[in-house]
Amino acid sequence: MDLQLQHRVALVVGGTGLIGSAVVRRLREEGATVVAASRSTTDGTVLDGRDPGSVRQAVASVLAEHGRIDALVVTAAPSAQTLDPARNSDADQVIEAFDAKAMVFLRVAEAVIPGMREAGYGRIVVLSGQNAFVTGNITGSVRNAATILVAKNLADSLAGTGVTVNAVSPGIVSESPAAEVQAGTAGQSSPQQIADLVAFLASPLSAVSGESIAIGHRVRGVTLL
């Protein structure tokens, strides 16, 4: 399927990470011009999502070079493995994780939305996680649920403008995802599988907006209406 991404300009924040780099490759395979941004990179744009000045400068740089941003993909967030499980309910860790994921997304999205509004077109996708759907880990639940809520609020504020906003929520990410799904856990997915979904949501073919889409089996045994 041709995703009609030729000559589209995409900014991938967190574009040097495991999922971000897969997204960058997939979008380039579709013919998009992709700018990979991260806090420290020698092959891309430097963008620190926790620094409003860095966000403004990076977005301005992309606009100056390419004239527009058609798609924004935000995969930037500390890996769940970097969080201290002994501090899952520690307020300082919760706040830190919230800022590093949900607020980073909001800062970057707010920087690109004016140009998308003016153009009457844009695609925004953020990576969340299935910890948002279960209890037992306040840090993981809050940072992911907040990211999904930010995406939904932005999507609703942009309804009818031609700009869509969606969240993608993996469970465990593995290069060789297991097929089996245990009760109370999410199904696994690979970076490439995630990138395939993101590429569709970032394309003109997608009319989906305001959705939180689980990839890999949604947590087995959990109902969400």
For each residue, the residues with C-beta under 8 A, 3 or more apart:
1: 205
2: 30
3: 30 199 200 203 204 205
4: 8 203 204 205
5: 8 10 27 30 31 32 71 199 202 203 204
6: 30 31 32
7: 31 32 33
8: 4 5 31 32 33 70 71 203 204
9: 32 33 35 62 66 67 68 69 70 71
10: 5 27 32 33 34 35 69 70 71 72 73 202
11: 34 35 37 45 59 62 69 71 72 73 112
12: 15 20 23 24 27 34 35 36 37 73 75
13: 20 37 38 47 49 72 73 74 75 76 104 108
14: 17 19 20 37 38 74 75 76 77 127
15: 12 20 21 23 24 34 35 36 37 38 41 44 75
16: 20 21 36 38 41 43 44
17: 14 20 21 38 75 76
18: 21 22 173 191
19: 14 22 23 75 127 170 173 191 194 195
20: 12 13 14 15 16 17 23 24 36 38 73 75 76
21: 15 16 17 18 24 25 36 191
22: 18 19 25 26 191 192 194 195
23: 12 15 19 20 26 27 73 75 194 195 198 199
24: 12 15 20 21 27 28 34 36
25: 21 22 28 29 195
26: 22 23 29 30 192 195 196 198 199
27: 5 10 12 23 24 30 32 34 71 73 195 199 202
28: 24 25 31 32 34
29: 25 26
30: 2 3 5 6 26 27 199 203
31: 5 6 7 8 28
32: 5 6 7 8 9 10 27 28 70 71
33: 7 8 9 10 66
34: 10 11 12 15 24 27 28
35: 9 10 11 12 15 44 45 62 66
36: 12 15 16 20 21 24 41 43 44 45
37: 11 12 13 14 15 41 44 45 46 47 58
38: 13 14 15 16 17 20 41 44 46 47 76
39: 46 47 48 49 76
40: 46
41: 15 16 36 37 38 44 45 46
42:
43: 16 36
44: 15 16 35 36 37 38 41
45: 11 35 36 37 41 58 61 62
46: 37 38 39 40 41 54 58
47: 13 37 38 39 54 55 58 59 108
48: 39 51 54 55
49: 13 39 54 55 74 76 100 103 104 105 107 108
50: 99 100 103 104 107
51: 48 54 55
52: 55 56 107
53: 56 57
54: 46 47 48 49 51 57 58
55: 47 48 49 51 52 58 59 107 108 111
56: 52 53 59 60 111
57: 53 54 60 61
58: 37 45 46 47 54 55 61 62
59: 11 47 55 56 62 63 69 108 111 112
60: 56 57 63 64
61: 45 57 58 64 65
62: 9 11 35 45 58 59 65 66 69
63: 59 60 66 67 68 69 115
64: 60 61
65: 61 62
66: 9 33 35 62 63 69
67: 9 63
68: 9 63 115 119
69: 9 10 11 59 62 63 66 72 112 115 116 122
70: 8 9 10 32 116 119 121 122 123
71: 5 8 9 10 11 27 32 122 123 124 125 202 203
72: 10 11 13 69 108 109 112 122 123 124 125
73: 10 11 12 13 20 23 27 124 125 126 127 198 202
74: 13 14 49 104 105 108 109 124 125 126 127
75: 12 13 14 15 17 19 20 23 126 127
76: 13 14 17 20 38 39 49 104
77: 14 100 101 104 127 143
78: 82 83 97 100 101
79: 82
80: 83 129 131 140
81:
82: 78 79
83: 78 80 87 88 93 97 139 140
84: 87 88 90 93
85: 88 137
86:
87: 83 84 90 92 93 139
88: 83 84 85 93 136 137 138 139 140
89: 94 138 139
90: 84 87 93 94 139
91: 94 95
92: 87 95 96
93: 83 84 87 88 90 96 97 139
94: 89 90 91 97 98 138 139 142 143
95: 91 92 98 99
96: 92 93 99 100
97: 78 83 93 94 100 101 139 140 142 143
98: 94 95 101 102 103 142 143 146
99: 50 95 96 102 103 104
100: 49 50 77 78 96 97 103 104 143
101: 77 78 97 98 104 105 128 143 144 146 147
102: 98 99 105 106 143 146 147 149 150
103: 49 50 98 99 100 106 107
104: 13 49 50 74 76 77 99 100 101 107 108
105: 49 74 101 102 108 109 126 147 150 151
106: 102 103 109 110 150 154
107: 49 50 52 55 103 104 110 111
108: 13 47 49 55 59 72 74 104 105 111 112
109: 72 74 105 106 112 113 124 126 150 154 165
110: 106 107 113
111: 55 56 59 107 108 114
112: 11 59 69 72 108 109 115 116 122 124
113: 109 110 116 117 122 124 154 158 163
114: 111 117 118
115: 63 68 69 112 118 119 122
116: 69 70 112 113 119 121 122 124 161 162 163
117: 113 114 120 122 158 161 163
118: 114 115
119: 68 70 115 116 122 162
120: 117 161 162
121: 70 116 162 163 204
122: 69 70 71 72 112 113 115 116 117 119 158 162 163 164
123: 70 71 72 163 164 201 202 203 204 206
124: 71 72 73 74 109 112 113 116 151 154 163 164 165 166
125: 71 72 73 74 165 166 167 168 198 201 202
126: 73 74 75 105 109 147 150 151 165 166 167 168
127: 14 19 73 74 75 77 167 168 169 170 194 198
128: 101 132 144 145 147 148 151 167 168 169 212
129: 80 132 140 144 169 170 171
130: 133 134 144 169 170 171 186 214 216 218 219
131: 80 134 137 140 141 143 144
132: 128 129 140 141 144 145 147 148 169 212
133: 130 169 214 218 219 222 224
134: 130 131 137 141 184 219 222
135: 141
136: 88 141
137: 85 88 131 134 140 141
138: 88 89 94 141 142
139: 83 87 88 89 90 93 94 97 142 143
140: 80 83 88 97 129 131 132 137 143 144
141: 131 132 134 135 136 137 138 144 145
142: 94 97 98 138 139 145 146
143: 77 94 97 98 100 101 102 131 139 140 146 147
144: 101 128 129 130 131 132 140 141 147 148 169
145: 128 132 141 142 148 149
146: 98 101 102 142 143 149 150
147: 101 102 105 126 128 132 143 144 150 151 167
148: 128 132 144 145 151 152 167 169 212
149: 102 145 146 152 153
150: 102 105 106 109 126 146 147 153 154
151: 105 124 126 128 147 148 154 155 165 166 167 210 212
152: 148 149 155 156 165 167 210 212
153: 149 150 156 157
154: 106 109 113 124 150 151 157 158 165
155: 151 152 158 159 164 165 166 209 210 211
156: 152 153 159 210
157: 153 154
158: 113 117 122 154 155 161 163 164 165 209
159: 155 156 209 210
160:
161: 116 117 120 158
162: 116 119 120 121 122
163: 113 116 117 121 122 123 124 158
164: 122 123 124 155 158 201 206 207 208 209 210
165: 109 124 125 126 151 152 154 155 158 209 210
166: 124 125 126 151 155 201 208 209 210 211 212 213
167: 125 126 127 128 147 148 151 152 211 212 213
168: 125 126 127 128 194 197 198 201 213 215
169: 127 128 129 130 132 133 144 148 212 213 214 215
170: 19 127 129 130 173 186 189 194 214 215 216
171: 129 130 185 186 187 188 189 214 215 216 217 219
172: 177 185 186 188 189 216
173: 18 19 170 177 188 189 190 191 194
174: 177 178 188 189 190
175: 190 191
176: 190
177: 172 173 174 187 188 189 190 193 216
178: 174 188
179:
180:
181: 185 186 187 217 220
182: 185 220
183: 220 221
184: 134 219 220 221 222
185: 171 172 181 182 219 220
186: 130 170 171 172 181 214 216 217 218 219 220
187: 171 177 181 216 217 218 220
188: 171 172 173 174 177 178 216
189: 170 171 172 173 174 177 193 194 215 216
190: 173 174 175 176 177 193 194
191: 18 19 21 22 173 175 194 195
192: 22 26 195 196
193: 177 189 190 196 197 215 216
194: 19 22 23 127 168 170 173 189 190 191 197 198 215
195: 19 22 23 25 26 27 191 192 198 199
196: 26 192 193 199 200
197: 168 193 194 200 201 213 215
198: 23 26 73 125 127 168 194 195 201 202
199: 3 5 23 26 27 30 195 196 202 203
200: 3 196 197 203 205 206
201: 123 125 164 166 168 197 198 206 208 213
202: 5 10 27 71 73 123 125 198 199 206
203: 3 4 5 8 30 71 123 199 200 206
204: 3 4 5 8 121 123
205: 1 3 4 200
206: 123 164 200 201 202 203
207: 164
208: 164 166 201 211 213
209: 155 158 159 164 165 166
210: 151 152 155 156 159 164 165 166
211: 155 166 167 208
212: 128 132 148 151 152 166 167 169
213: 166 167 168 169 197 201 208
214: 130 133 169 170 171 186 217 218 219
215: 168 169 170 171 189 193 194 197
216: 130 170 171 172 177 186 187 188 189 193
217: 171 181 186 187 214 220
218: 130 133 186 187 214 222 224
219: 130 133 134 171 184 185 186 214 222
220: 181 182 183 184 185 186 187 217
221: 183 184
222: 133 134 184 218 219
223:
224: 133 218
225:
